[in-house]
Each structure stands twice: as C-alpha cells, then as structure tokens.
Amino acid sequence: MASGLATSKQSLRLEVGQKLAVDITLRVGSVTQGVKVTAGSEVLQTTDASVGEVVEPTSIRELPLNGRMLIDLVLTVPGAHVGFGVQTGSANPLYWRPGQRSAVVIGGSRPNANFFLLDGATNTDPTFNTQNLSSSPDAVKEFQVETSSYTADMGGAGGGQINIVTPSGSSQYHGTIYEFHRNGAMDASTFASMGNKHLVQNNFGASFGGPLFGRRTFFFVNYEGLRLAQAEAQILTVPTQDEIMGDFSRSSVKIYDPTAAVKNPNYNPSLPTGPSNFPYTRSQFPNNQIPSGIPTITSMSATKTILRTRAPFAWIIISRTATLCWLATLAVVKMDSPRAAA
C-alpha cells in the first residue's frame, strides 16, 4: 500500500468463463476511514455481450438427477429444453457411446449444434457434436451455459456453449462415496412390459481430493461405475395354426408358387422395375392354399415349437453393461503466502 493513500477493499465473485474489470479509485488518506459493505449487488458485465447462465455447486449437489446425467442440469438454464434425434444416445452402439446422451436444444438450435468444453479443452464428438465424456456430478465444480452472443473463444458451434470446470482439490482433505440402487421389484408393470419388469441398476462411485505436497500442490480423483441388467420385451406376430399348415385363405397376403416363376412377356426394361413391370411372373396358389405335397414351415424342426405358439409372445433380452468413468486432476499452485490455499 502506498503511503498517504486510503485503504480500498472490495470482495468479488468470479464465475467460470466470466471476464470482470474492476476500477479502483485511490484517494488521499488524510484521515483514517473504514467502509464495510454488507449488501451485495449484481455485477454488470461490460467486457462482452454474451448471454448465459452459470450452474453453481449448490445446484449440482442438491438437485436430483435421473441417472446422474449432468446434461439434465442444462435444462435449468432459460432457453434450454429436451431435444431429440441421435443425441438421445439410443442409436446403434457402433456409432454412439451408450449412456452419453446430449439431446438438449439451446436457444432454438438443433441438438447437434452445441459445443462442449471440459476445463477449457474440447469435449465435443465431431461426428454428432455431442459430449465425449459425461462427467460425474461429484467431479464437477460448476459449469457455464452460454446461449447467444458468444465471444471468439467460445464460438465452437452455433448452438449452446457448455463449459464444465472440475475441482482441483484444496488444502483440506474432502471426499464422497455413494451408491444409487434401482430394482424392478419396486416398480409397476407397464402394458408393453408383458408382465416382466426385471431391472437391477447400481450406480456407485467415490471422489477424493486434498493436498499432495504441503500446501502448494493439490489433487482430486473421481470414479463412477454403472451396472445395469434389464429385460426388454418384444411383441412379435406368429402364424396361426391354419397358416402353419399352409392355409392362407383368410390372409390378405398372396402366396405364390416359387416353382412356377416364368419370364414376363410384358416386361419393359426401359421402364422402372415395379409390381406392374417385373421381369418375372408367378402363379398364385389356388385359393391361397399351399398344397400338401409342398414342404411348409411345419417341417422346420428348429422353428416348429415357436411357430406353433397360438398367441403372441415376447423375447426377454437381458443386457448387462458396464460404464466406467474416471477423472483425475492435479493442480500446482504457486503462492506468496500459505493463506492463499486455505
């Protein structure tokens, strides 16, 4: 502090992605003065015109999340709502990472127009513009969602800009351990489940952070695992007993004799091929019934039991998946006083 000047002290709060300019007026300190500010006020951002919201640690820690998907908290930002398409994470696993859904519409843009950042680094899948890694809520300090008027460093896509910041530990040891369990025995059966509601889901993990060497180096690690076993019911249509015996007289599907195929004399190769212009023509079985001398599906021993079922049935598919996510951060802090790490 310069000699002869009054003391100036101001408490500020800087959020992720925020640029703040503070003007401090130096006054001559002829008389010792003390000013204590007890009421806070909103800080007006004058350095950029970006519009967005910061989801704070309290919201991340207290708000319930179905499946512990951090992307659901983006829906608390004005202008964001649930999206659709391949970003829901239900597409073919060959083209998508199961569980990494990112279907959220921000500011009226499409779900594939968002840009994801993790600690300032790109966390966006270039194929569908979705997040590569869905961080555990316990491994997130806070994150910012910009909806419009982005600055040059946040213009990775035309939709929302989601910047996630992970904790880096502190001068004290802190940790969490958790287990979330779901069981179908406590759920009601839906009509589509065909009475089978098998579901066993375990979502568990732990996080731990603190000082590594004295009070100048900190660490933070997180682990989260998912074990899921569930039943998927599929309703299929099976032949009737008459159709199994070759009688399709009550069916609207025409049954043709495969041995009676001959070239169609009226076929025109210069025209598109279709039902009215096909290279071959076939003869339909009389009265849409397969004669007894031609083998039918009743001779297929592998499918005989299934096809003779008189009512629709369901295939019960038990799928077991394991999703392991881990995140580790190491922060090295240089300081002049040990109090800076407190």
Helices and strands as residue ranges (DSSP letters): E 51-55, H 57-62, G 70-76, E 80-82, G 85-88, E 104-106, G 111-113, E 115-118, E 121-122, E 124-125, E 130-131, G 137-139, E 142-148, G 152-154, E 161-165, E 174-183, G 184-186, G 191-193, E 199-213, E 217-236, H 241-244, G 258-260, E 262-263, E 280-281, G 286-288, G 297-299, H 301-307, E 313-332, G 338-341
